[in-house]
Amino acid sequence: KLIQNGSSPLIKAYIILTEGAEAILRGRTGR
């Protein structure tokens, strides 16, 4: 959510991966 630039598919993939990693990390911590 830091970069809301959906112009480049690479940036889009990066955002998806970052948010996915965040969700996994939060799920692991139990939050």
PQR file with spaces between the fields and no chain letter, atoms N, CA, C, O and H, PARSE charges and radii, in Angstrom:
ATOM       1  N    LYS     1       0.833   -1.205    0.000 -0.4000 1.5000
ATOM       2  CA   LYS     1       0.000    0.000    0.000 -0.0000 2.0000
ATOM       3  C    LYS     1       0.871    1.260    0.000  0.5500 1.7000
ATOM       4  O    LYS     1       0.355    2.377   -0.022 -0.5500 1.4000
ATOM       5  N    LEU     2       2.164    1.077    0.025 -0.4000 1.5000
ATOM       6  CA   LEU     2       3.050    2.242   -0.008 -0.0000 2.0000
ATOM       7  C    LEU     2       3.022    2.859   -1.400  0.5500 1.7000
ATOM       8  O    LEU     2       2.966    4.079   -1.554 -0.5500 1.4000
ATOM       9  H    LEU     2       2.583    0.170    0.043  0.4000 1.0000
ATOM      10  N    ILE     3       3.062    1.985   -2.422 -0.4000 1.5000
ATOM      11  CA   ILE     3       3.063    2.495   -3.803 -0.0000 2.0000
ATOM      12  C    ILE     3       1.736    2.102   -4.451  0.5500 1.7000
ATOM      13  O    ILE     3       1.487    0.921   -4.691 -0.5500 1.4000
ATOM      14  H    ILE     3       3.108    0.994   -2.297  0.4000 1.0000
ATOM      15  N    GLN     4       0.904    3.069   -4.728 -0.4000 1.5000
ATOM      16  CA   GLN     4      -0.389    2.793   -5.370 -0.0000 2.0000
ATOM      17  C    GLN     4      -0.277    3.046   -6.859  0.5500 1.7000
ATOM      18  O    GLN     4      -1.160    3.659   -7.459 -0.5500 1.4000
ATOM      19  H    GLN     4       1.107    4.029   -4.532  0.4000 1.0000
ATOM      20  N    ASN     5       0.817    2.570   -7.463 -0.4000 1.5000
ATOM      21  CA   ASN     5       1.026    2.753   -8.896 -0.0000 2.0000
ATOM      22  C    ASN     5       0.745    1.432   -9.599  0.5500 1.7000
ATOM      23  O    ASN     5       1.584    0.532   -9.585 -0.5500 1.4000
ATOM      24  H    ASN     5       1.534    2.072   -6.975  0.4000 1.0000
ATOM      25  N    GLY     6      -0.420    1.309  -10.208 -0.4000 1.5000
ATOM      26  CA   GLY     6      -0.782    0.063  -10.881 -0.0000 2.0000
ATOM      27  C    GLY     6      -0.416    0.107  -12.349  0.5500 1.7000
ATOM      28  O    GLY     6      -0.993   -0.625  -13.152 -0.5500 1.4000
ATOM      29  H    GLY     6      -1.102    2.040  -10.219  0.4000 1.0000
ATOM      30  N    SER     7       0.541    0.961  -12.716 -0.4000 1.5000
ATOM      31  CA   SER     7       0.911    1.103  -14.123 -0.0000 2.0000
ATOM      32  C    SER     7       1.819   -0.052  -14.536  0.5500 1.7000
ATOM      33  O    SER     7       1.677   -0.591  -15.633 -0.5500 1.4000
ATOM      34  H    SER     7       1.010    1.557  -12.064  0.4000 1.0000
ATOM      35  N    SER     8       2.745   -0.430  -13.669 -0.4000 1.5000
ATOM      36  CA   SER     8       3.690   -1.488  -14.018 -0.0000 2.0000
ATOM      37  C    SER     8       3.274   -2.804  -13.372  0.5500 1.7000
ATOM      38  O    SER     8       3.021   -2.849  -12.168 -0.5500 1.4000
ATOM      39  H    SER     8       2.860    0.008  -12.778  0.4000 1.0000
ATOM      40  N    PRO     9       3.200   -3.877  -14.160 -0.5600 1.5000
ATOM      41  CA   PRO     9       2.830   -5.188  -13.594  0.2800 2.0000
ATOM      42  C    PRO     9       3.857   -5.667  -12.577  0.5500 1.7000
ATOM      43  O    PRO     9       3.530   -6.413  -11.654 -0.5500 1.4000
ATOM      44  N    LEU    10       5.091   -5.234  -12.753 -0.4000 1.5000
ATOM      45  CA   LEU    10       6.129   -5.629  -11.790 -0.0000 2.0000
ATOM      46  C    LEU    10       5.836   -5.031  -10.429  0.5500 1.7000
ATOM      47  O    LEU    10       5.929   -5.709   -9.405 -0.5500 1.4000
ATOM      48  H    LEU    10       5.356   -4.628  -13.503  0.4000 1.0000
ATOM      49  N    ILE    11       5.480   -3.753  -10.427 -0.4000 1.5000
ATOM      50  CA   ILE    11       5.165   -3.086   -9.161 -0.0000 2.0000
ATOM      51  C    ILE    11       3.936   -3.746   -8.530  0.5500 1.7000
ATOM      52  O    ILE    11       3.862   -3.934   -7.316 -0.5500 1.4000
ATOM      53  H    ILE    11       5.405   -3.202  -11.259  0.4000 1.0000
ATOM      54  N    LYS    12       2.975   -4.092   -9.395 -0.4000 1.5000
ATOM      55  CA   LYS    12       1.752   -4.729   -8.877 -0.0000 2.0000
ATOM      56  C    LYS    12       2.113   -6.049   -8.203  0.5500 1.7000
ATOM      57  O    LYS    12       1.647   -6.339   -7.101 -0.5500 1.4000
ATOM      58  H    LYS    12       3.036   -3.940  -10.381  0.4000 1.0000
ATOM      59  N    ALA    13       2.940   -6.839   -8.867 -0.4000 1.5000
ATOM      60  CA   ALA    13       3.331   -8.139   -8.306 -0.0000 2.0000
ATOM      61  C    ALA    13       4.086   -7.931   -7.000  0.5500 1.7000
ATOM      62  O    ALA    13       3.897   -8.673   -6.036 -0.5500 1.4000
ATOM      63  H    ALA    13       3.319   -6.603   -9.762  0.4000 1.0000
ATOM      64  N    TYR    14       4.948   -6.908   -6.979 -0.4000 1.5000
ATOM      65  CA   TYR    14       5.722   -6.631   -5.769 -0.0000 2.0000
ATOM      66  C    TYR    14       4.799   -6.284   -4.601  0.5500 1.7000
ATOM      67  O    TYR    14       5.000   -6.741   -3.476 -0.5500 1.4000
ATOM      68  H    TYR    14       5.101   -6.306   -7.763  0.4000 1.0000
ATOM      69  N    ILE    15       3.788   -5.470   -4.889 -0.4000 1.5000
ATOM      70  CA   ILE    15       2.846   -5.080   -3.829 -0.0000 2.0000
ATOM      71  C    ILE    15       2.105   -6.316   -3.323  0.5500 1.7000
ATOM      72  O    ILE    15       1.929   -6.497   -2.119 -0.5500 1.4000
ATOM      73  H    ILE    15       3.624   -5.098   -5.803  0.4000 1.0000
ATOM      74  N    ILE    16       1.673   -7.164   -4.261 -0.4000 1.5000
ATOM      75  CA   ILE    16       0.925   -8.365   -3.861 -0.0000 2.0000
ATOM      76  C    ILE    16       1.808   -9.253   -2.995  0.5500 1.7000
ATOM      77  O    ILE    16       1.361   -9.788   -1.980 -0.5500 1.4000
ATOM      78  H    ILE    16       1.816   -7.017   -5.239  0.4000 1.0000
ATOM      79  N    LEU    17       3.069   -9.405   -3.406 -0.4000 1.5000
ATOM      80  CA   LEU    17       3.982  -10.257   -2.637 -0.0000 2.0000
ATOM      81  C    LEU    17       4.225   -9.661   -1.260  0.5500 1.7000
ATOM      82  O    LEU    17       4.251  -10.380   -0.261 -0.5500 1.4000
ATOM      83  H    LEU    17       3.431   -8.971   -4.230  0.4000 1.0000
ATOM      84  N    THR    18       4.402   -8.357   -1.207 -0.4000 1.5000
ATOM      85  CA   THR    18       4.666   -7.708    0.079 -0.0000 2.0000
ATOM      86  C    THR    18       3.473   -7.871    1.021  0.5500 1.7000
ATOM      87  O    THR    18       3.624   -8.207    2.195 -0.5500 1.4000
ATOM      88  H    THR    18       4.381   -7.773   -2.018  0.4000 1.0000
ATOM      89  N    GLU    19       2.277   -7.620    0.466 -0.4000 1.5000
ATOM      90  CA   GLU    19       1.088   -7.737    1.334 -0.0000 2.0000
ATOM      91  C    GLU    19       0.900   -9.192    1.751  0.5500 1.7000
ATOM      92  O    GLU    19       0.499   -9.464    2.882 -0.5500 1.4000
ATOM      93  H    GLU    19       2.154   -7.346   -0.488  0.4000 1.0000
ATOM      94  N    GLY    20       1.186  -10.128    0.846 -0.4000 1.5000
ATOM      95  CA   GLY    20       1.048  -11.551    1.171 -0.0000 2.0000
ATOM      96  C    GLY    20       2.019  -11.933    2.279  0.5500 1.7000
ATOM      97  O    GLY    20       1.660  -12.646    3.216 -0.5500 1.4000
ATOM      98  H    GLY    20       1.511   -9.906   -0.073  0.4000 1.0000
ATOM      99  N    ALA    21       3.253  -11.452    2.163 -0.4000 1.5000
ATOM     100  CA   ALA    21       4.256  -11.773    3.187 -0.0000 2.0000
ATOM     101  C    ALA    21       3.831  -11.187    4.524  0.5500 1.7000
ATOM     102  O    ALA    21       3.999  -11.811    5.572 -0.5500 1.4000
ATOM     103  H    ALA    21       3.545  -10.872    1.401  0.4000 1.0000
ATOM     104  N    GLU    22       3.282   -9.990    4.475 -0.4000 1.5000
ATOM     105  CA   GLU    22       2.838   -9.356    5.724 -0.0000 2.0000
ATOM     106  C    GLU    22       1.758  -10.200    6.385  0.5500 1.7000
ATOM     107  O    GLU    22       1.780  -10.422    7.596 -0.5500 1.4000
ATOM     108  H    GLU    22       3.146   -9.483    3.624  0.4000 1.0000
ATOM     109  N    ALA    23       0.805  -10.670    5.569 -0.4000 1.5000
ATOM     110  CA   ALA    23      -0.292  -11.474    6.122 -0.0000 2.0000
ATOM     111  C    ALA    23       0.265  -12.759    6.723  0.5500 1.7000
ATOM     112  O    ALA    23      -0.170  -13.187    7.792 -0.5500 1.4000
ATOM     113  H    ALA    23       0.787  -10.490    4.585  0.4000 1.0000
ATOM     114  N    ILE    24       1.231  -13.378    6.034 -0.4000 1.5000
ATOM     115  CA   ILE    24       1.797  -14.630    6.550 -0.0000 2.0000
ATOM     116  C    ILE    24       2.523  -14.366    7.869  0.5500 1.7000
ATOM     117  O    ILE    24       2.374  -15.117    8.833 -0.5500 1.4000
ATOM     118  H    ILE    24       1.584  -13.031    5.166  0.4000 1.0000
ATOM     119  N    LEU    25       3.307  -13.293    7.898 -0.4000 1.5000
ATOM     120  CA   LEU    25       4.061  -12.986    9.124 -0.0000 2.0000
ATOM     121  C    LEU    25       3.094  -12.706   10.263  0.5500 1.7000
ATOM     122  O    LEU    25       3.306  -13.152   11.390 -0.5500 1.4000
ATOM     123  H    LEU    25       3.428  -12.683    7.115  0.4000 1.0000
ATOM     124  N    ARG    26       2.033  -11.964    9.966 -0.4000 1.5000
ATOM     125  CA   ARG    26       1.076  -11.651   11.040 -0.0000 2.0000
ATOM     126  C    ARG    26       0.371  -12.917   11.490  0.5500 1.7000
ATOM     127  O    ARG    26       0.092  -13.084   12.677 -0.5500 1.4000
ATOM     128  H    ARG    26       1.861  -11.601    9.050  0.4000 1.0000
ATOM     129  N    GLY    27       0.082  -13.803   10.562 -0.4000 1.5000
ATOM     130  CA   GLY    27      -0.583  -15.057   10.925 -0.0000 2.0000
ATOM     131  C    GLY    27       0.335  -15.911   11.786  0.5500 1.7000
ATOM     132  O    GLY    27      -0.126  -16.607   12.691 -0.5500 1.4000
ATOM     133  H    GLY    27       0.308  -13.667    9.597  0.4000 1.0000
ATOM     134  N    ARG    28       1.639  -15.859   11.505 -0.4000 1.5000
ATOM     135  CA   ARG    28       2.582  -16.654   12.291 -0.0000 2.0000
ATOM     136  C    ARG    28       2.691  -16.111   13.703  0.5500 1.7000
ATOM     137  O    ARG    28       2.802  -16.875   14.661 -0.5500 1.4000
ATOM     138  H    ARG    28       2.013  -15.294   10.770  0.4000 1.0000
ATOM     139  N    THR    29       2.660  -14.796   13.832 -0.4000 1.5000
ATOM     140  CA   THR    29       2.788  -14.213   15.172 -0.0000 2.0000
ATOM     141  C    THR    29       1.502  -14.418   15.973  0.5500 1.7000
ATOM     142  O    THR    29       1.508  -14.338   17.201 -0.5500 1.4000
ATOM     143  H    THR    29       2.570  -14.175   13.053  0.4000 1.0000
ATOM     144  N    GLY    30       0.415  -14.679   15.277 -0.4000 1.5000
ATOM     145  CA   GLY    30      -0.845  -14.902   15.985 -0.0000 2.0000
ATOM     146  C    GLY    30      -1.663  -13.637   16.062  0.5500 1.7000
ATOM     147  O    GLY    30      -2.639  -13.579   16.811 -0.5500 1.4000
ATOM     148  H    GLY    30       0.410  -14.744   14.279  0.4000 1.0000
ATOM     149  N    ARG    31      -1.286  -12.610   15.297 -0.4000 1.5000
ATOM     150  CA   ARG    31      -2.057  -11.373   15.317 -0.0000 2.0000
ATOM     151  C    ARG    31      -2.888  -11.336   14.055  0.5500 1.7000
ATOM     152  O    ARG    31      -3.633  -10.382   13.834 -0.5500 1.4000
ATOM     153  H    ARG    31      -0.494  -12.657   14.689  0.4000 1.0000
